[in-house]
Amino acid sequence: MRKIKVAPFMPTEVKVDNIGTNRANIIAYPFESGYAVTLAHPLRRLILGSSIGYAPISVKIEGAAHEFDNIRGMHEDVAVFIINLKNIRFKIKDESDRVEVSYSFSGHKEITAQDLNNDLIEVVSEDLPLATLNEDAELNFSIVIAKGMGYVPSEDLRDDVDADAIALDAFFTPVKKANYKIDHVLVEDNPNYEKIIFDIETDGQIGPVEAFTNALEVMNEQLSVFADVLNVDISKVPVKKANDDSELKPLLQTVDSLGLSARSFNSLDRAGIKYLGELVLMSENEIKNIKNLGKKSLDEINECLASNGFGPDYEMAESTRVNLVKKIEQLKA
């Protein structure tokens, strides 16, 4: 039987599940029927369209006048070089709005993305190919990397780059994927409440949780335009940036909740290991050296780590590592 309401039900549960490097599920529930998609769809558009990233906007190549030119001793023509360059994802280390970096390569060499790391910028993409040089080749070039959002075609950037530089299409968006699905959830015998499950993956310039919280902040700022004109107090339910505990929650599962065998649990307990995050912080050799931990228990622990999304290919961001260590120290104090 329906009850008379004077306000929609407020969701009470939000959690973050890290399911891989730079990928996470953000889950919120329960929503009134129809409310989930009302919030999820604009949030997805904001995640994709308003996330701030970095991209090369121009390149100068010594000996090349235009993008259809060739460089002596370089296997690729300039057009292919530019395509390879645009696939590489950068991050300016001091978070400034723009930086110019110069490079010089000579002799036989296969230049890859990681060769572009220096004191000013960091390459956050995989080790992608850029160019292949012959023994007598010399390649000198400079790139301007800028901060922005969305996509800006090269035609719109010509006034922002030097006259002797080749303007590039700029793909600033650091979000590779932002999808959502809506499931039903039972609340007080009513099966029509809804749960939003966001699946967000980034390229490493920012994390998925940061992309999501940025979208929330943009949405809140956009809605605030109505506050002064219509006297709406949008501060009654403030939108807060997700704190570190939300991202750390999966790592703070206690060891006794992981369903390990008594032998494995006892070995970890005697070693003073109380939380899943402590195992994630350890190398495979460190786990192997836990006293009285046999091969069968080691295999079980590795399988448990993988099933929770922390397999051997999992890479933890340094900021997350620091926050995790602090949180575990607080909990164990």
WOMO-V88283 format. One record per residue. N is the residue number from 1. RES is the residue in three letters. OMEGA is omega in whole degrees, -180 to 180 (999 if undefined). Layout:
BEGIN
N|RES|OMEGA ; N|RES|OMEGA
END
This chain:
BEGIN
1|MET|-179 ; 2|ARG|176 ; 3|LYS|176 ; 4|ILE|-179 ; 5|LYS|175 ; 6|VAL|177 ; 7|ALA|179 ; 8|PRO|179 ; 9|PHE|179 ; 10|MET|177 ; 11|PRO|-176 ; 12|THR|-175 ; 13|GLU|173 ; 14|VAL|177 ; 15|LYS|-179 ; 16|VAL|175 ; 17|ASP|175 ; 18|ASN|-175 ; 19|ILE|179 ; 20|GLY|178 ; 21|THR|178 ; 22|ASN|177 ; 23|ARG|-179 ; 24|ALA|169 ; 25|ASN|175 ; 26|ILE|-170 ; 27|ILE|179 ; 28|ALA|-180 ; 29|TYR|-7 ; 30|PRO|176 ; 31|PHE|170 ; 32|GLU|179 ; 33|SER|180 ; 34|GLY|-178 ; 35|TYR|-176 ; 36|ALA|-179 ; 37|VAL|179 ; 38|THR|179 ; 39|LEU|-172 ; 40|ALA|-174 ; 41|HIS|178 ; 42|PRO|178 ; 43|LEU|178 ; 44|ARG|180 ; 45|ARG|179 ; 46|LEU|178 ; 47|ILE|-178 ; 48|LEU|-171 ; 49|GLY|-174 ; 50|SER|178 ; 51|SER|-177 ; 52|ILE|178 ; 53|GLY|-179 ; 54|TYR|179 ; 55|ALA|173 ; 56|PRO|-179 ; 57|ILE|176 ; 58|SER|177 ; 59|VAL|171 ; 60|LYS|180 ; 61|ILE|-179 ; 62|GLU|179 ; 63|GLY|179 ; 64|ALA|-179 ; 65|ALA|-178 ; 66|HIS|-174 ; 67|GLU|179 ; 68|PHE|-179 ; 69|ASP|176 ; 70|ASN|177 ; 71|ILE|-179 ; 72|ARG|178 ; 73|GLY|177 ; 74|MET|-176 ; 75|HIS|-178 ; 76|GLU|170 ; 77|ASP|-173 ; 78|VAL|-180 ; 79|ALA|179 ; 80|VAL|177 ; 81|PHE|-179 ; 82|ILE|177 ; 83|ILE|178 ; 84|ASN|-179 ; 85|LEU|-178 ; 86|LYS|178 ; 87|ASN|-178 ; 88|ILE|-178 ; 89|ARG|-176 ; 90|PHE|171 ; 91|LYS|178 ; 92|ILE|-171 ; 93|LYS|-179 ; 94|ASP|177 ; 95|GLU|174 ; 96|SER|-174 ; 97|ASP|-176 ; 98|ARG|177 ; 99|VAL|176 ; 100|GLU|-179 ; 101|VAL|-178 ; 102|SER|-177 ; 103|TYR|176 ; 104|SER|179 ; 105|PHE|177 ; 106|SER|180 ; 107|GLY|-178 ; 108|HIS|-178 ; 109|LYS|170 ; 110|GLU|-177 ; 111|ILE|179 ; 112|THR|-177 ; 113|ALA|-176 ; 114|GLN|176 ; 115|ASP|-177 ; 116|LEU|177 ; 117|ASN|174 ; 118|ASN|-176 ; 119|ASP|-175 ; 120|LEU|-175 ; 121|ILE|177 ; 122|GLU|175 ; 123|VAL|-176 ; 124|VAL|179 ; 125|SER|176 ; 126|GLU|-178 ; 127|ASP|-176 ; 128|LEU|178 ; 129|PRO|176 ; 130|LEU|-178 ; 131|ALA|177 ; 132|THR|-176 ; 133|LEU|172 ; 134|ASN|-177 ; 135|GLU|-177 ; 136|ASP|-176 ; 137|ALA|172 ; 138|GLU|-176 ; 139|LEU|177 ; 140|ASN|180 ; 141|PHE|176 ; 142|SER|-177 ; 143|ILE|170 ; 144|VAL|179 ; 145|ILE|-176 ; 146|ALA|176 ; 147|LYS|179 ; 148|GLY|177 ; 149|MET|179 ; 150|GLY|-179 ; 151|TYR|178 ; 152|VAL|-180 ; 153|PRO|-177 ; 154|SER|-180 ; 155|GLU|-178 ; 156|ASP|-177 ; 157|LEU|-173 ; 158|ARG|179 ; 159|ASP|-178 ; 160|ASP|-178 ; 161|VAL|180 ; 162|ASP|-177 ; 163|ALA|-178 ; 164|ASP|179 ; 165|ALA|176 ; 166|ILE|179 ; 167|ALA|-177 ; 168|LEU|168 ; 169|ASP|-175 ; 170|ALA|176 ; 171|PHE|-176 ; 172|PHE|-170 ; 173|THR|180 ; 174|PRO|-177 ; 175|VAL|180 ; 176|LYS|-177 ; 177|LYS|174 ; 178|ALA|180 ; 179|ASN|174 ; 180|TYR|170 ; 181|LYS|-177 ; 182|ILE|178 ; 183|ASP|174 ; 184|HIS|179 ; 185|VAL|-176 ; 186|LEU|176 ; 187|VAL|178 ; 188|GLU|178 ; 189|ASP|178 ; 190|ASN|-176 ; 191|PRO|-173 ; 192|ASN|173 ; 193|TYR|-170 ; 194|GLU|177 ; 195|LYS|175 ; 196|ILE|175 ; 197|ILE|176 ; 198|PHE|174 ; 199|ASP|-173 ; 200|ILE|177 ; 201|GLU|180 ; 202|THR|-179 ; 203|ASP|178 ; 204|GLY|177 ; 205|GLN|171 ; 206|ILE|178 ; 207|GLY|-179 ; 208|PRO|179 ; 209|VAL|178 ; 210|GLU|177 ; 211|ALA|-179 ; 212|PHE|-179 ; 213|THR|175 ; 214|ASN|179 ; 215|ALA|177 ; 216|LEU|-179 ; 217|GLU|178 ; 218|VAL|179 ; 219|MET|-180 ; 220|ASN|179 ; 221|GLU|180 ; 222|GLN|180 ; 223|LEU|-176 ; 224|SER|178 ; 225|VAL|-179 ; 226|PHE|-171 ; 227|ALA|-175 ; 228|ASP|-175 ; 229|VAL|-174 ; 230|LEU|179 ; 231|ASN|177 ; 232|VAL|180 ; 233|ASP|-179 ; 234|ILE|179 ; 235|SER|-180 ; 236|LYS|177 ; 237|VAL|-175 ; 238|PRO|175 ; 239|VAL|-178 ; 240|LYS|176 ; 241|LYS|-179 ; 242|ALA|-180 ; 243|ASN|-175 ; 244|ASP|-178 ; 245|ASP|179 ; 246|SER|180 ; 247|GLU|-177 ; 248|LEU|-172 ; 249|LYS|179 ; 250|PRO|-178 ; 251|LEU|-178 ; 252|LEU|172 ; 253|GLN|179 ; 254|THR|-178 ; 255|VAL|-178 ; 256|ASP|178 ; 257|SER|-174 ; 258|LEU|178 ; 259|GLY|179 ; 260|LEU|176 ; 261|SER|-178 ; 262|ALA|-179 ; 263|ARG|-179 ; 264|SER|-179 ; 265|PHE|-178 ; 266|ASN|179 ; 267|SER|179 ; 268|LEU|-179 ; 269|ASP|179 ; 270|ARG|178 ; 271|ALA|178 ; 272|GLY|-179 ; 273|ILE|-174 ; 274|LYS|-171 ; 275|TYR|179 ; 276|LEU|-179 ; 277|GLY|178 ; 278|GLU|177 ; 279|LEU|-180 ; 280|VAL|-180 ; 281|LEU|-177 ; 282|MET|173 ; 283|SER|-180 ; 284|GLU|179 ; 285|ASN|179 ; 286|GLU|177 ; 287|ILE|179 ; 288|LYS|-175 ; 289|ASN|175 ; 290|ILE|-174 ; 291|LYS|177 ; 292|ASN|178 ; 293|LEU|-179 ; 294|GLY|-178 ; 295|LYS|-179 ; 296|LYS|179 ; 297|SER|178 ; 298|LEU|178 ; 299|ASP|-180 ; 300|GLU|180 ; 301|ILE|178 ; 302|ASN|178 ; 303|GLU|178 ; 304|CYS|178 ; 305|LEU|-179 ; 306|ALA|-178 ; 307|SER|177 ; 308|ASN|177 ; 309|GLY|-178 ; 310|PHE|-180 ; 311|GLY|-176 ; 312|PRO|-179 ; 313|ASP|-178 ; 314|TYR|178 ; 315|GLU|-179 ; 316|MET|176 ; 317|ALA|-176 ; 318|GLU|179 ; 319|SER|177 ; 320|THR|179 ; 321|ARG|-179 ; 322|VAL|-179 ; 323|ASN|180 ; 324|LEU|179 ; 325|VAL|179 ; 326|LYS|-177 ; 327|LYS|180 ; 328|ILE|177 ; 329|GLU|179 ; 330|GLN|-177 ; 331|LEU|-176 ; 332|LYS|-178 ; 333|ALA|999
END
